[in-house]
Structure formats: structure tokens, C-alpha cells
Amino acid sequence: MGIYDISINTLQGKPISLKDFKGKKILFVNVASKCGFTPQYKGLEDLYQQYKDKLMVIGVPCNQFGGQEPGNSIEIESFCEINYGVTFLITEKIEVKGNNQHPLYQWLTDKSKNGKKSSSVKWNFQKYLIDENGAYIDYYFSTTKPTSTKILNHLK
């Protein structure tokens, strides 16, 4: 199973077809509203605006790290729009690790599924970059800013 075969919904509960982003890189980021890294929403939006012809940023709300994403879908959407002007895609709130790990994060964190590398999600705002054909590129810890050269080098 490839990345494009995975089902996930928008914050409003509508299905997202990851196949729609074939031909663009995808940056998946597990996000939270009450985290020290939350200001990265601005950098993610800047990155999306600058490269949206060849990059889709997808924020994935998760409440597994310090309970820092307690809101429901309406609260999360409102927070992102009001505080950071977020226009990139935000998914439903999911679990990114543990027994109830969403299939998206099973693929992102397991070498036997993504073909490249295993990892564990350490904290909010960890980033996973996928290429235009759905192949895994790499992951970046929370401390890596969205506009870091580690990420930008793949977009130029």
C-alpha cells in the first residue's frame, strides 16, 4: 500500500484523496494549538504560499503530546485561521503513535511500509516530506523550522 491509498478526512469530516496531490511534494506535520512550536504555523503557511505550485502542506492535529491539542474540529479550525491565517489543508484529529496509530502515520513511520526509513514521532510539529510520486523523502524533528534549508533544498 502506498501513501496515495491511505484514507484520512479533513477537519470537517470530508474524505481527502491524497492522489489529488500527485505531482506535488507533500509535507505532513502533526500540529497542536498549545505547544511551544505552535508559532511554526506561520512558517508552514509561508512555505505553502511560496511553493504551493509544487508543495501541499498538510497539518495533522494530534493531542498525544502533553495534551496540547485539546480542541474539537471547530476550535482547531478557528484557532488556525484567526491566529495564523492558515490556508493549507488540516486533517481530522488523529493519533500518530501507539495502538491507535492512524494508517497515515503507520506508513510514515515504518520502513516496511514506506520503503525508506523507520522513525517515531517524538513531539508536535515533526515533519514528513513525500515526493511528487508518493515516495518517502525524509522526516524532520520539531526543532527544524518549516523554512529550514533541509526542507527548502528539496523544493528548489
URFEN-V229831 format. One record per backbone hydrogen bond with DSSP energy under -0.5 kcal/mol. NH is the residue of the N-H (numbers start at 1). CO is the residue of the C=O. If there is no record, write none. Layout:
[[NH,CO] [NH,CO]]
This chain:
[[3,134] [5,2] [6,3] [8,16] [10,14] [11,90] [13,10] [16,8] [18,6] [18,16] [20,17] [21,18] [22,19] [23,132] [24,21] [25,54] [26,130] [27,56] [28,26] [28,128] [29,58] [30,126] [31,29] [31,60] [34,68] [35,32] [38,35] [40,37] [41,38] [42,39] [43,39] [44,40] [45,41] [46,42] [47,43] [48,44] [49,45] [50,46] [51,47] [52,48] [54,51] [55,51] [56,25] [57,55] [58,27] [59,89] [60,29] [61,59] [62,31] [66,64] [68,65] [76,72] [77,73] [78,74] [79,75] [80,76] [81,77] [82,78] [83,79] [84,80] [85,81] [86,80] [89,57] [91,59] [92,9] [94,61] [101,98] [102,95] [105,102] [106,102] [107,103] [108,104] [109,105] [110,106] [110,107] [111,109] [113,110] [114,110] [115,111] [119,109] [122,120] [125,30] [126,123] [127,140] [128,28] [129,138] [130,26] [131,135] [134,131] [136,114] [137,129] [138,129] [140,127] [144,141] [145,143] [148,145] [151,148] [152,148] [153,149] [154,151] [155,152] [156,152]]
